[in-house]
């Protein structure tokens, strides 16, 4: 083959080598996570309904947000008497929904191995979006927002 | 000569694929979390300056 043809081909292949990662990144970079599956919607609706019961307990400091995307009873004495008996069941049900949510988002997007990182993403966002006066766990114990 | 270039091309393509597959989409995850949290906690979007602010029932933050 003529030398100039070889050189042109060399240049072409070099360009392809350089461009391939860029093209792959543009094709696959930062896709949105799918959160519209029926399973995720069902869990979300369940949590939304339960929030009506939980909201006053966040405000009173009876329950707070944990550092792992769950909730916990922080001060049972802050609960009205009528709510004390059912609080553990309510908290357990909420935590079961939360765990199922993180797992379902990971599985639903084809990456079960993402569950932990999805959980910690949510942990940060729950705390960030919590109302003033709500409590959350920091490194050394409960903090009031 | 051509063989080594095609091997190089293949390796570049494969490394791009592997890089994408192990990338956790942190920004997309945050966006998804925010959307779900807003719905679970019924957080109304803040009135933006461009819109006529009719909503004034945002939770205290």
N, CA and C atoms of all chains as a GROMACS GRO file, in nm:
protein
  618
    1UNK      N    1   0.085  -0.120   0.000
    1UNK     CA    2   0.000   0.000   0.000
    1UNK      C    3   0.087   0.123   0.000
    2UNK      N    4   0.038   0.230  -0.061
    2UNK     CA    5   0.115   0.353  -0.066
    2UNK      C    6   0.127   0.409   0.074
    3UNK      N    7   0.236   0.480   0.095
    3UNK     CA    8   0.265   0.529   0.230
    3UNK      C    9   0.158   0.627   0.276
    4UNK      N   10   0.110   0.714   0.184
    4UNK     CA   11   0.015   0.817   0.226
    4UNK      C   12  -0.120   0.756   0.265
    5UNK      N   13  -0.151   0.642   0.197
    5UNK     CA   14  -0.276   0.575   0.233
    5UNK      C   15  -0.265   0.518   0.374
    6UNK      N   16  -0.150   0.455   0.400
    6UNK     CA   17  -0.128   0.400   0.536
    6UNK      C   18  -0.139   0.509   0.640
    7UNK      N   19  -0.083   0.627   0.608
    7UNK     CA   20  -0.085   0.735   0.708
    7UNK      C   21  -0.226   0.787   0.731
    8UNK      N   22  -0.304   0.793   0.624
    8UNK     CA   23  -0.443   0.838   0.640
    8UNK      C   24  -0.521   0.740   0.727
    9UNK      N   25  -0.498   0.612   0.702
    9UNK     CA   26  -0.569   0.511   0.779
    9UNK      C   27  -0.527   0.518   0.926
   10UNK      N   28  -0.398   0.538   0.947
   10UNK     CA   29  -0.348   0.556   1.084
   10UNK      C   30  -0.421   0.668   1.155
   11UNK      N   31  -0.436   0.779   1.083
   11UNK     CA   32  -0.500   0.898   1.141
   11UNK      C   33  -0.647   0.868   1.173
   12UNK      N   34  -0.713   0.798   1.080
   12UNK     CA   35  -0.854   0.765   1.098
   12UNK      C   36  -0.873   0.676   1.220
   13UNK      N   37  -0.789   0.574   1.232
   13UNK     CA   38  -0.802   0.484   1.346
   13UNK      C   39  -0.773   0.558   1.477
   14UNK      N   40  -0.671   0.645   1.473
   14UNK     CA   41  -0.638   0.724   1.593
   14UNK      C   42  -0.757   0.808   1.636
   15UNK      N   43  -0.825   0.870   1.540
   15UNK     CA   44  -0.944   0.950   1.572
   15UNK      C   45  -1.053   0.864   1.632
   16UNK      N   46  -1.074   0.746   1.576
   16UNK     CA   47  -1.178   0.656   1.630
   16UNK      C   48  -1.145   0.617   1.772
   17UNK      N   49  -1.018   0.587   1.797
   17UNK     CA   50  -0.978   0.548   1.932
   17UNK      C   51  -1.008   0.660   2.030
   18UNK      N   52  -0.980   0.783   1.988
   18UNK     CA   53  -1.002   0.896   2.079
   18UNK      C   54  -1.150   0.925   2.098
   19UNK      N   55  -1.227   0.907   1.992
   19UNK     CA   56  -1.367   0.946   1.997
   19UNK      C   57  -1.457   0.844   2.065
   20UNK      N   58  -1.419   0.717   2.059
   20UNK     CA   59  -1.509   0.612   2.111
   20UNK      C   60  -1.552   0.637   2.254
   21UNK      N   61  -1.460   0.665   2.348
   21UNK     CA   62  -1.506   0.688   2.485
   21UNK      C   63  -1.598   0.808   2.494
   22UNK      N   64  -1.572   0.913   2.417
   22UNK     CA   65  -1.657   1.031   2.419
   22UNK      C   66  -1.797   0.997   2.370
   23UNK      N   67  -1.804   0.919   2.262
   23UNK     CA   68  -1.933   0.884   2.205
   23UNK      C   69  -2.010   0.796   2.304
   24UNK      N   70  -1.939   0.704   2.368
   24UNK     CA   71  -2.005   0.616   2.464
   24UNK      C   72  -2.060   0.698   2.580
   25UNK      N   73  -1.983   0.794   2.625
   25UNK     CA   74  -2.029   0.878   2.736
   25UNK      C   75  -2.153   0.956   2.698
   26UNK      N   76  -2.154   1.008   2.577
   26UNK     CA   77  -2.273   1.085   2.538
   26UNK      C   78  -2.394   0.996   2.526
   27UNK      N   79  -2.373   0.872   2.484
   27UNK     CA   80  -2.486   0.782   2.468
   27UNK      C   81  -2.540   0.738   2.603
   28UNK      N   82  -2.451   0.720   2.703
   28UNK     CA   83  -2.497   0.657   2.826
   28UNK      C   84  -2.488   0.745   2.949
   29UNK      N   85  -2.428   0.862   2.938
   29UNK     CA   86  -2.402   0.941   3.059
   29UNK      C   87  -2.530   0.990   3.122
   30UNK      N   88  -2.533   0.985   3.254
   30UNK     CA   89  -2.637   1.046   3.335
   30UNK      C   90  -2.780   1.023   3.284
   31UNK      N   91  -2.822   0.898   3.266
   31UNK     CA   92  -2.964   0.876   3.237
   31UNK      C   93  -3.042   0.895   3.366
   32UNK      N   94  -3.166   0.940   3.357
   32UNK     CA   95  -3.248   0.951   3.476
   32UNK      C   96  -3.278   0.812   3.529
   33UNK      N   97  -3.294   0.802   3.660
   33UNK     CA   98  -3.339   0.676   3.718
   33UNK      C   99  -3.489   0.665   3.697
   34UNK      N  100  -3.536   0.546   3.664
   34UNK     CA  101  -3.679   0.524   3.646
   34UNK      C  102  -3.742   0.501   3.782
   35UNK      N  103  -3.833   0.592   3.820
   35UNK     CA  104  -3.904   0.572   3.947
   35UNK      C  105  -4.054   0.564   3.924
   36UNK      N  106  -4.094   0.532   3.804
   36UNK     CA  107  -4.237   0.525   3.773
   36UNK      C  108  -4.290   0.383   3.762
   37UNK      N  109  -4.217   0.287   3.814
   37UNK     CA  110  -4.268   0.150   3.806
   37UNK      C  111  -4.385   0.134   3.903
   38UNK      N  112  -4.475   0.038   3.875
   38UNK     CA  113  -4.590   0.015   3.965
   38UNK      C  114  -4.545  -0.015   4.108
   39UNK      N  115  -4.438  -0.092   4.121
   39UNK     CA  116  -4.391  -0.129   4.256
   39UNK      C  117  -4.347  -0.006   4.334
   40UNK      N  118  -4.270   0.081   4.267
   40UNK     CA  119  -4.222   0.201   4.335
   40UNK      C  120  -4.338   0.294   4.369
   41UNK      N  121  -4.432   0.308   4.275
   41UNK     CA  122  -4.548   0.395   4.301
   41UNK      C  123  -4.630   0.343   4.419
   42UNK      N  124  -4.645   0.212   4.429
   42UNK     CA  125  -4.723   0.155   4.540
   42UNK      C  126  -4.657   0.186   4.674
   43UNK      N  127  -4.526   0.169   4.681
   43UNK     CA  128  -4.456   0.196   4.806
   43UNK      C  129  -4.465   0.344   4.841
   44UNK      N  130  -4.447   0.427   4.739
   44UNK     CA  131  -4.452   0.573   4.761
   44UNK      C  132  -4.589   0.614   4.812
   45UNK      N  133  -4.696   0.557   4.756
   45UNK     CA  134  -4.830   0.592   4.800
   45UNK      C  135  -4.853   0.547   4.944
   46UNK      N  136  -4.803   0.430   4.977
   46UNK     CA  137  -4.816   0.381   5.114
   46UNK      C  138  -4.746   0.475   5.212
   47UNK      N  139  -4.626   0.521   5.176
   47UNK     CA  140  -4.551   0.612   5.262
   47UNK      C  141  -4.623   0.746   5.273
   48UNK      N  142  -4.678   0.790   5.162
   48UNK     CA  143  -4.747   0.920   5.162
   48UNK      C  144  -4.868   0.916   5.254
   49UNK      N  145  -4.942   0.805   5.251
   49UNK     CA  146  -5.060   0.791   5.338
   49UNK      C  147  -5.018   0.788   5.485
   50UNK      N  148  -4.911   0.715   5.514
   50UNK     CA  149  -4.866   0.703   5.652
   50UNK      C  150  -4.812   0.835   5.706
   51UNK      N  151  -4.764   0.919   5.618
   51UNK     CA  152  -4.703   1.045   5.663
   51UNK      C  153  -4.800   1.133   5.739
   52UNK      N  154  -4.929   1.121   5.707
   52UNK     CA  155  -5.030   1.198   5.780
   52UNK      C  156  -5.024   1.166   5.930
   53UNK      N  157  -5.003   1.036   5.960
   53UNK     CA  158  -4.992   0.996   6.101
   53UNK      C  159  -4.856   1.033   6.160
   54UNK      N  160  -4.751   1.029   6.078
   54UNK     CA  161  -4.616   1.051   6.130
   54UNK      C  162  -4.583   1.199   6.150
   55UNK      N  163  -4.643   1.286   6.068
   55UNK     CA  164  -4.603   1.428   6.068
   55UNK      C  165  -4.601   1.492   6.207
   56UNK      N  166  -4.705   1.475   6.288
   56UNK     CA  167  -4.699   1.539   6.421
   56UNK      C  168  -4.586   1.484   6.508
   57UNK      N  169  -4.549   1.359   6.486
   57UNK     CA  170  -4.443   1.298   6.568
   57UNK      C  171  -4.305   1.347   6.526
   58UNK      N  172  -4.287   1.382   6.397
   58UNK     CA  173  -4.163   1.448   6.357
   58UNK      C  174  -4.153   1.583   6.427
   59UNK      N  175  -4.265   1.655   6.425
   59UNK     CA  176  -4.266   1.792   6.479
   59UNK      C  177  -4.241   1.793   6.629
   60UNK      N  178  -4.294   1.692   6.700
   60UNK     CA  179  -4.279   1.690   6.846
   60UNK      C  180  -4.143   1.636   6.888
   61UNK      N  181  -4.070   1.577   6.793
   61UNK     CA  182  -3.941   1.518   6.827
   61UNK      C  183  -3.952   1.375   6.880
   62UNK      N  184  -4.072   1.320   6.876
   62UNK     CA  185  -4.090   1.182   6.922
   62UNK      C  186  -4.016   1.085   6.831
   63UNK      N  187  -4.021   1.112   6.701
   63UNK     CA  188  -3.944   1.032   6.606
   63UNK      C  189  -3.848   1.122   6.530
   64UNK      N  190  -3.743   1.060   6.477
   64UNK     CA  191  -3.644   1.135   6.400
   64UNK      C  192  -3.588   1.051   6.287
   65UNK      N  193  -3.513   1.120   6.200
   65UNK     CA  194  -3.455   1.055   6.081
   65UNK      C  195  -3.318   0.997   6.116
   66UNK      N  196  -3.293   0.874   6.076
   66UNK     CA  197  -3.162   0.814   6.106
   66UNK      C  198  -3.062   0.847   5.994
   67UNK      N  199  -2.938   0.812   6.020
   67UNK     CA  200  -2.833   0.841   5.920
   67UNK      C  201  -2.832   0.738   5.807
   68UNK      N  202  -2.922   0.638   5.816
   68UNK     CA  203  -2.925   0.538   5.710
   68UNK      C  204  -3.059   0.534   5.639
   69UNK      N  205  -3.126   0.648   5.634
   69UNK     CA  206  -3.248   0.655   5.555
   69UNK      C  207  -3.368   0.589   5.620
   70UNK      N  208  -3.361   0.565   5.751
   70UNK     CA  209  -3.476   0.510   5.823
   70UNK      C  210  -3.529   0.615   5.920
   71UNK      N  211  -3.634   0.576   5.996
   71UNK     CA  212  -3.678   0.661   6.107
   71UNK      C  213  -3.666   0.580   6.236
   72UNK      N  214  -3.663   0.650   6.349
   72UNK     CA  215  -3.651   0.582   6.478
   72UNK      C  216  -3.727   0.662   6.583
   73UNK      N  217  -3.773   0.594   6.688
   73UNK     CA  218  -3.832   0.664   6.801
   73UNK      C  219  -3.719   0.730   6.877
   74UNK      N  220  -3.730   0.860   6.894
   74UNK     CA  221  -3.624   0.934   6.964
   74UNK      C  222  -3.664   0.959   7.108
   75UNK      N  223  -3.793   0.994   7.130
   75UNK     CA  224  -3.839   1.029   7.264
   75UNK      C  225  -3.986   0.992   7.278
   76UNK      N  226  -4.010   0.871   7.331
   76UNK     CA  227  -4.148   0.824   7.340
   76UNK      C  228  -4.232   0.910   7.434
   77UNK      N  229  -4.167   0.980   7.528
   77UNK     CA  230  -4.245   1.064   7.620
   77UNK      C  231  -4.305   1.185   7.550
   78UNK      N  232  -4.257   1.215   7.432
   78UNK     CA  233  -4.313   1.326   7.355
   78UNK      C  234  -4.440   1.286   7.282
   79UNK      N  235  -4.475   1.159   7.291
   79UNK     CA  236  -4.596   1.113   7.222
   79UNK      C  237  -4.719   1.131   7.310
   80UNK      N  238  -4.830   1.171   7.249
   80UNK     CA  239  -4.955   1.169   7.324
   80UNK      C  240  -4.984   1.023   7.367
   81UNK      N  241  -5.050   1.008   7.480
   81UNK     CA  242  -5.075   0.874   7.534
   81UNK      C  243  -5.138   0.781   7.432
   82UNK      N  244  -5.234   0.836   7.358
   82UNK     CA  245  -5.308   0.750   7.266
   82UNK      C  246  -5.220   0.691   7.157
   83UNK      N  247  -5.104   0.755   7.133
   83UNK     CA  248  -5.019   0.710   7.022
   83UNK      C  249  -4.904   0.620   7.068
   84UNK      N  250  -4.886   0.608   7.200
   84UNK     CA  251  -4.765   0.539   7.246
   84UNK      C  252  -4.765   0.392   7.211
   85UNK      N  253  -4.883   0.330   7.218
   85UNK     CA  254  -4.883   0.185   7.198
   85UNK      C  255  -4.851   0.148   7.054
   86UNK      N  256  -4.902   0.227   6.960
   86UNK     CA  257  -4.890   0.189   6.820
   86UNK      C  258  -4.763   0.237   6.752
   87UNK      N  259  -4.681   0.315   6.826
   87UNK     CA  260  -4.571   0.384   6.758
   87UNK      C  261  -4.468   0.288   6.702
   88UNK      N  262  -4.439   0.179   6.775
   88UNK     CA  263  -4.335   0.088   6.725
   88UNK      C  264  -4.378   0.020   6.595
   89UNK      N  265  -4.506  -0.016   6.590
   89UNK     CA  266  -4.557  -0.078   6.467
   89UNK      C  267  -4.555   0.020   6.351
   90UNK      N  268  -4.588   0.145   6.381
   90UNK     CA  269  -4.590   0.248   6.278
   90UNK      C  270  -4.449   0.272   6.223
   91UNK      N  271  -4.353   0.282   6.313
   91UNK     CA  272  -4.214   0.304   6.274
   91UNK      C  273  -4.161   0.184   6.195
   92UNK      N  274  -4.194   0.064   6.242
   92UNK     CA  275  -4.148  -0.056   6.171
   92UNK      C  276  -4.205  -0.063   6.031
   93UNK      N  277  -4.334  -0.026   6.018
   93UNK     CA  278  -4.397  -0.030   5.885
   93UNK      C  279  -4.332   0.072   5.792
   94UNK      N  280  -4.303   0.190   5.845
   94UNK     CA  281  -4.239   0.293   5.763
   94UNK      C  282  -4.101   0.248   5.719
   95UNK      N  283  -4.026   0.188   5.812
   95UNK     CA  284  -3.891   0.144   5.777
   95UNK      C  285  -3.894   0.029   5.676
   96UNK      N  286  -3.994  -0.057   5.686
   96UNK     CA  287  -4.006  -0.165   5.588
   96UNK      C  288  -4.032  -0.106   5.450
   97UNK      N  289  -4.119  -0.005   5.443
   97UNK     CA  290  -4.145   0.062   5.315
   97UNK      C  291  -4.020   0.129   5.261
   98UNK      N  292  -3.946   0.196   5.349
   98UNK     CA  293  -3.825   0.266   5.303
   98UNK      C  294  -3.724   0.168   5.247
   99UNK      N  295  -3.701   0.059   5.319
   99UNK     CA  296  -3.605  -0.042   5.270
   99UNK      C  297  -3.651  -0.099   5.137
  100UNK      N  298  -3.781  -0.128   5.128
  100UNK     CA  299  -3.834  -0.182   5.003
  100UNK      C  300  -3.817  -0.082   4.889
  101UNK      N  301  -3.834   0.047   4.920
  101UNK     CA  302  -3.820   0.152   4.819
  101UNK      C  303  -3.679   0.155   4.761
  102UNK      N  304  -3.578   0.154   4.850
  102UNK     CA  305  -3.440   0.163   4.803
  102UNK      C  306  -3.405   0.041   4.719
  103UNK      N  307  -3.451  -0.076   4.766
  103UNK     CA  308  -3.423  -0.200   4.694
  103UNK      C  309  -3.492  -0.199   4.557
  104UNK      N  310  -3.617  -0.150   4.556
  104UNK     CA  311  -3.694  -0.152   4.432
  104UNK      C  312  -3.638  -0.055   4.329
  105UNK      N  313  -3.588   0.058   4.374
  105UNK     CA  314  -3.528   0.153   4.279
  105UNK      C  315  -3.403   0.090   4.217
  106UNK      N  316  -3.322   0.025   4.300
  106UNK     CA  317  -3.201  -0.039   4.248
  106UNK      C  318  -3.237  -0.150   4.150
  107UNK      N  319  -3.326  -0.240   4.193
  107UNK     CA  320  -3.363  -0.353   4.107
  107UNK      C  321  -3.433  -0.305   3.981
  108UNK      N  322  -3.523  -0.208   3.998
  108UNK     CA  323  -3.601  -0.161   3.884
  108UNK      C  324  -3.516  -0.094   3.777
  109UNK      N  325  -3.399  -0.045   3.816
  109UNK     CA  326  -3.309   0.016   3.719
  109UNK      C  327  -3.198  -0.079   3.677
  110UNK      N  328  -3.214  -0.206   3.711
  110UNK     CA  329  -3.122  -0.308   3.664
  110UNK      C  330  -2.990  -0.313   3.737
  111UNK      N  331  -2.982  -0.251   3.855
  111UNK     CA  332  -2.856  -0.250   3.930
  111UNK      C  333  -2.881  -0.277   4.078
  112UNK      N  334  -2.904  -0.403   4.115
  112UNK     CA  335  -2.926  -0.435   4.256
  112UNK      C  336  -2.810  -0.388   4.345
  113UNK      N  337  -2.693  -0.381   4.285
  113UNK     CA  338  -2.576  -0.341   4.365
  113UNK      C  339  -2.579  -0.194   4.402
  114UNK      N  340  -2.674  -0.117   4.348
  114UNK     CA  341  -2.684   0.026   4.379
  114UNK      C  342  -2.765   0.053   4.506
  115UNK      N  343  -2.822  -0.054   4.566
  115UNK     CA  344  -2.915  -0.032   4.677
  115UNK      C  345  -2.851   0.051   4.788
  116UNK      N  346  -2.727   0.019   4.827
  116UNK     CA  347  -2.661   0.091   4.935
  116UNK      C  348  -2.644   0.239   4.905
  117UNK      N  349  -2.602   0.268   4.782
  117UNK     CA  350  -2.579   0.408   4.747
  117UNK      C  351  -2.710   0.484   4.732
  118UNK      N  352  -2.813   0.415   4.687
  118UNK     CA  353  -2.945   0.479   4.680
  118UNK      C  354  -2.993   0.509   4.822
  119UNK      N  355  -2.972   0.415   4.912
  119UNK     CA  356  -3.010   0.436   5.051
  119UNK      C  357  -2.938   0.558   5.108
  120UNK      N  358  -2.807   0.569   5.087
  120UNK     CA  359  -2.737   0.684   5.146
  120UNK      C  360  -2.772   0.814   5.076
  121UNK      N  361  -2.803   0.810   4.947
  121UNK     CA  362  -2.853   0.930   4.880
  121UNK      C  363  -2.982   0.977   4.946
  122UNK      N  364  -3.075   0.883   4.967
  122UNK     CA  365  -3.200   0.918   5.033
  122UNK      C  366  -3.177   0.968   5.175
  123UNK      N  367  -3.086   0.904   5.248
  123UNK     CA  368  -3.060   0.946   5.386
  123UNK      C  369  -3.024   1.094   5.389
  124UNK      N  370  -2.936   1.135   5.298
  124UNK     CA  371  -2.897   1.276   5.292
  124UNK      C  372  -3.013   1.366   5.254
  125UNK      N  373  -3.094   1.322   5.158
  125UNK     CA  374  -3.201   1.408   5.108
  125UNK      C  375  -3.316   1.419   5.207
  126UNK      N  376  -3.351   1.310   5.278
  126UNK     CA  377  -3.454   1.321   5.382
  126UNK      C  378  -3.415   1.429   5.482
  127UNK      N  379  -3.288   1.424   5.526
  127UNK     CA  380  -3.242   1.517   5.628
  127UNK      C  381  -3.238   1.659   5.574
  128UNK      N  382  -3.193   1.672   5.449
  128UNK     CA  383  -3.185   1.805   5.390
  128UNK      C  384  -3.323   1.870   5.379
  129UNK      N  385  -3.423   1.788   5.345
  129UNK     CA  386  -3.557   1.842   5.323
  129UNK      C  387  -3.644   1.843   5.448
  130UNK      N  388  -3.589   1.796   5.559
  130UNK     CA  389  -3.669   1.794   5.681
  130UNK      C  390  -3.703   1.936   5.724
  131UNK      N  391  -3.817   1.949   5.793
  131UNK     CA  392  -3.858   2.082   5.837
  131UNK      C  393  -3.775   2.128   5.956
  132UNK      N  394  -3.770   2.259   5.976
  132UNK     CA  395  -3.705   2.315   6.094
  132UNK      C  396  -3.772   2.258   6.218
  133UNK      N  397  -3.692   2.216   6.316
  133UNK     CA  398  -3.749   2.161   6.439
  133UNK      C  399  -3.754   2.010   6.440
  134UNK      N  400  -3.742   1.948   6.324
  134UNK     CA  401  -3.737   1.802   6.320
  134UNK      C  402  -3.599   1.755   6.366
  135UNK      N  403  -3.593   1.628   6.408
  135UNK     CA  404  -3.467   1.576   6.460
  135UNK      C  405  -3.408   1.472   6.365
  136UNK      N  406  -3.274   1.468   6.360
  136UNK     CA  407  -3.207   1.367   6.277
  136UNK      C  408  -3.079   1.325   6.347
  137UNK      N  409  -3.031   1.209   6.310
  137UNK     CA  410  -2.909   1.156   6.372
  137UNK      C  411  -2.785   1.212   6.304
  138UNK      N  412  -2.693   1.266   6.386
  138UNK     CA  413  -2.564   1.306   6.335
  138UNK      C  414  -2.461   1.206   6.382
  139UNK      N  415  -2.332   1.242   6.370
  139UNK     CA  416  -2.226   1.150   6.409
  139UNK      C  417  -2.229   1.120   6.559
  140UNK      N  418  -2.270   1.222   6.639
  140UNK     CA  419  -2.261   1.207   6.785
  140UNK      C  420  -2.396   1.204   6.853
  141UNK      N  421  -2.504   1.178   6.778
  141UNK     CA  422  -2.634   1.173   6.842
  141UNK      C  423  -2.734   1.260   6.769
  142UNK      N  424  -2.848   1.284   6.835
  142UNK     CA  425  -2.958   1.355   6.771
  142UNK      C  426  -2.929   1.504   6.758
  143UNK      N  427  -2.968   1.559   6.644
  143UNK     CA  428  -2.952   1.701   6.616
  143UNK      C  429  -3.089   1.756   6.578
  144UNK      N  430  -3.119   1.876   6.627
  144UNK     CA  431  -3.246   1.941   6.590
  144UNK      C  432  -3.221   2.034   6.473
  145UNK      N  433  -3.306   2.021   6.371
  145UNK     CA  434  -3.286   2.106   6.253
  145UNK      C  435  -3.324   2.249   6.278
  146UNK      N  436   0.097  -0.387   1.207
  146UNK     CA  437   0.064  -0.244   1.218
  146UNK      C  438  -0.086  -0.226   1.236
  147UNK      N  439  -0.161  -0.279   1.141
  147UNK     CA  440  -0.307  -0.263   1.150
  147UNK      C  441  -0.363  -0.345   1.265
  148UNK      N  442  -0.300  -0.462   1.287
  148UNK     CA  443  -0.348  -0.549   1.394
  148UNK      C  444  -0.336  -0.477   1.529
  149UNK      N  445  -0.221  -0.411   1.550
  149UNK     CA  446  -0.204  -0.344   1.680
  149UNK      C  447  -0.301  -0.228   1.694
  150UNK      N  448  -0.330  -0.159   1.584
  150UNK     CA  449  -0.427  -0.049   1.592
  150UNK      C  450  -0.567  -0.100   1.623
  151UNK      N  451  -0.603  -0.214   1.561
  151UNK     CA  452  -0.739  -0.264   1.586
  151UNK      C  453  -0.750  -0.317   1.728
  152UNK      N  454  -0.641  -0.372   1.781
  152UNK     CA  455  -0.642  -0.416   1.921
  152UNK      C  456  -0.660  -0.295   2.013
  153UNK      N  457  -0.587  -0.189   1.980
  153UNK     CA  458  -0.595  -0.066   2.060
  153UNK      C  459  -0.737  -0.010   2.058
  154UNK      N  460  -0.796  -0.012   1.938
  154UNK     CA  461  -0.934   0.039   1.921
  154UNK      C  462  -1.030  -0.044   2.005
  155UNK      N  463  -1.012  -0.175   2.003
  155UNK     CA  464  -1.100  -0.264   2.078
  155UNK      C  465  -1.088  -0.237   2.228
  156UNK      N  466  -0.965  -0.222   2.274
  156UNK     CA  467  -0.943  -0.196   2.417
  156UNK      C  468  -1.005  -0.064   2.460
  157UNK      N  469  -0.991   0.037   2.374
  157UNK     CA  470  -1.049   0.168   2.406
  157UNK      C  471  -1.201   0.158   2.417
  158UNK      N  472  -1.260   0.086   2.322
  158UNK     CA  473  -1.406   0.070   2.322
  158UNK      C  474  -1.450  -0.006   2.447
  159UNK      N  475  -1.378  -0.113   2.480
  159UNK     CA  476  -1.415  -0.193   2.597
  159UNK      C  477  -1.400  -0.112   2.726
  160UNK      N  478  -1.292  -0.035   2.736
  160UNK     CA  479  -1.271   0.041   2.860
  160UNK      C  480  -1.380   0.145   2.876
  161UNK      N  481  -1.427   0.201   2.766
  161UNK     CA  482  -1.536   0.298   2.775
  161UNK      C  483  -1.661   0.231   2.828
  162UNK      N  484  -1.689   0.109   2.780
  162UNK     CA  485  -1.809   0.039   2.826
  162UNK      C  486  -1.798   0.007   2.974
  163UNK      N  487  -1.686  -0.043   3.019
  163UNK     CA  488  -1.670  -0.081   3.159
  163UNK      C  489  -1.684   0.042   3.246
  164UNK      N  490  -1.626   0.152   3.205
  164UNK     CA  491  -1.634   0.276   3.283
  164UNK      C  492  -1.779   0.315   3.302
  165UNK      N  493  -1.860   0.308   3.198
  165UNK     CA  494  -1.999   0.350   3.208
  165UNK      C  495  -2.075   0.255   3.299
  166UNK      N  496  -2.051   0.125   3.288
  166UNK     CA  497  -2.132   0.030   3.363
  166UNK      C  498  -2.113   0.039   3.512
  167UNK      N  499  -1.995   0.081   3.562
  167UNK     CA  500  -1.977   0.082   3.706
  167UNK      C  501  -1.998   0.221   3.765
  168UNK      N  502  -2.052   0.310   3.686
  168UNK     CA  503  -2.072   0.448   3.731
  168UNK      C  504  -2.207   0.460   3.801
  169UNK      N  505  -2.207   0.501   3.928
  169UNK     CA  506  -2.333   0.521   3.998
  169UNK      C  507  -2.381   0.662   3.968
  170UNK      N  508  -2.502   0.677   3.914
  170UNK     CA  509  -2.550   0.809   3.873
  170UNK      C  510  -2.597   0.891   3.992
  171UNK      N  511  -2.502   0.952   4.060
  171UNK     CA  512  -2.535   1.023   4.184
  171UNK      C  513  -2.633   1.136   4.161
  172UNK      N  514  -2.614   1.212   4.054
  172UNK     CA  515  -2.703   1.326   4.028
  172UNK      C  516  -2.844   1.278   3.998
  173UNK      N  517  -2.855   1.172   3.918
  173UNK     CA  518  -2.988   1.118   3.886
  173UNK      C  519  -3.054   1.059   4.011
  174UNK      N  520  -2.972   0.997   4.097
  174UNK     CA  521  -3.027   0.939   4.219
  174UNK      C  522  -3.080   1.048   4.311
  175UNK      N  523  -3.006   1.157   4.320
  175UNK     CA  524  -3.049   1.268   4.404
  175UNK      C  525  -3.180   1.328   4.352
  176UNK      N  526  -3.186   1.342   4.221
  176UNK     CA  527  -3.307   1.396   4.157
  176UNK      C  528  -3.426   1.304   4.183
  177UNK      N  529  -3.405   1.173   4.172
  177UNK     CA  530  -3.513   1.077   4.196
  177UNK      C  531  -3.556   1.080   4.342
  178UNK      N  532  -3.458   1.088   4.432
  178UNK     CA  533  -3.490   1.092   4.575
  178UNK      C  534  -3.572   1.217   4.606
  179UNK      N  535  -3.529   1.332   4.552
  179UNK     CA  536  -3.600   1.457   4.578
  179UNK      C  537  -3.745   1.448   4.531
  180UNK      N  538  -3.765   1.388   4.415
  180UNK     CA  539  -3.900   1.379   4.360
  180UNK      C  540  -3.988   1.295   4.452
  181UNK      N  541  -3.935   1.181   4.496
  181UNK     CA  542  -4.013   1.092   4.582
  181UNK      C  543  -4.039   1.156   4.717
  182UNK      N  544  -3.937   1.219   4.775
  182UNK     CA  545  -3.954   1.282   4.906
  182UNK      C  546  -4.058   1.393   4.899
  183UNK      N  547  -4.052   1.473   4.793
  183UNK     CA  548  -4.151   1.580   4.778
  183UNK      C  549  -4.293   1.525   4.775
  184UNK      N  550  -4.311   1.409   4.713
  184UNK     CA  551  -4.445   1.352   4.706
  184UNK      C  552  -4.486   1.288   4.838
  185UNK      N  553  -4.396   1.218   4.903
  185UNK     CA  554  -4.430   1.152   5.029
  185UNK      C  555  -4.462   1.257   5.136
  186UNK      N  556  -4.384   1.363   5.141
  186UNK     CA  557  -4.402   1.466   5.243
  186UNK      C  558  -4.491   1.581   5.196
  187UNK      N  559  -4.543   1.570   5.072
  187UNK     CA  560  -4.634   1.672   5.019
  187UNK      C  561  -4.571   1.811   5.028
  188UNK      N  562  -4.447   1.820   4.987
  188UNK     CA  563  -4.376   1.948   4.987
  188UNK      C  564  -4.414   2.022   4.861
  189UNK      N  565  -4.469   2.142   4.879
  189UNK     CA  566  -4.505   2.221   4.762
  189UNK      C  567  -4.381   2.290   4.707
  190UNK      N  568  -4.370   2.302   4.575
  190UNK     CA  569  -4.254   2.373   4.520
  190UNK      C  570  -4.258   2.519   4.561
  191UNK      N  571  -4.139   2.576   4.590
  191UNK     CA  572  -4.134   2.717   4.626
  191UNK      C  573  -4.178   2.802   4.508
  192UNK      N  574  -4.248   2.910   4.534
  192UNK     CA  575  -4.288   3.000   4.427
  192UNK      C  576  -4.164   3.064   4.367
  193UNK      N  577  -4.148   3.050   4.238
  193UNK     CA  578  -4.032   3.109   4.172
  193UNK      C  579  -4.060   3.254   4.138
  194UNK      N  580  -3.957   3.336   4.131
  194UNK     CA  581  -3.980   3.478   4.102
  194UNK      C  582  -4.052   3.501   3.972
  195UNK      N  583  -4.027   3.415   3.872
  195UNK     CA  584  -4.088   3.436   3.740
  195UNK      C  585  -4.238   3.411   3.744
  196UNK      N  586  -4.280   3.320   3.833
  196UNK     CA  587  -4.424   3.288   3.836
  196UNK      C  588  -4.496   3.384   3.929
  197UNK      N  589  -4.626   3.398   3.909
  197UNK     CA  590  -4.704   3.477   4.004
  197UNK      C  591  -4.721   3.391   4.128
  198UNK      N  592  -4.663   3.430   4.240
  198UNK     CA  593  -4.660   3.343   4.357
  198UNK      C  594  -4.795   3.331   4.424
  199UNK      N  595  -4.872   3.230   4.387
  199UNK     CA  596  -5.002   3.211   4.451
  199UNK      C  597  -4.989   3.116   4.570
  200UNK      N  598  -4.882   3.034   4.572
  200UNK     CA  599  -4.867   2.939   4.679
  200UNK      C  600  -4.793   3.003   4.796
  201UNK      N  601  -4.855   3.009   4.911
  201UNK     CA  602  -4.780   3.056   5.027
  201UNK      C  603  -4.798   2.962   5.145
  202UNK      N  604  -4.818   2.834   5.112
  202UNK     CA  605  -4.838   2.736   5.220
  202UNK      C  606  -4.721   2.638   5.226
  203UNK      N  607  -4.600   2.686   5.194
  203UNK     CA  608  -4.485   2.595   5.198
  203UNK      C  609  -4.454   2.564   5.345
  204UNK      N  610  -4.414   2.441   5.373
  204UNK     CA  611  -4.375   2.407   5.511
  204UNK      C  612  -4.255   2.489   5.554
  205UNK      N  613  -4.244   2.515   5.680
  205UNK     CA  614  -4.131   2.595   5.729
  205UNK      C  615  -4.002   2.519   5.707
  206UNK      N  616  -3.903   2.585   5.662
  206UNK     CA  617  -3.771   2.519   5.644
  206UNK      C  618  -3.660   2.614   5.684
   0.00000   0.00000   0.00000
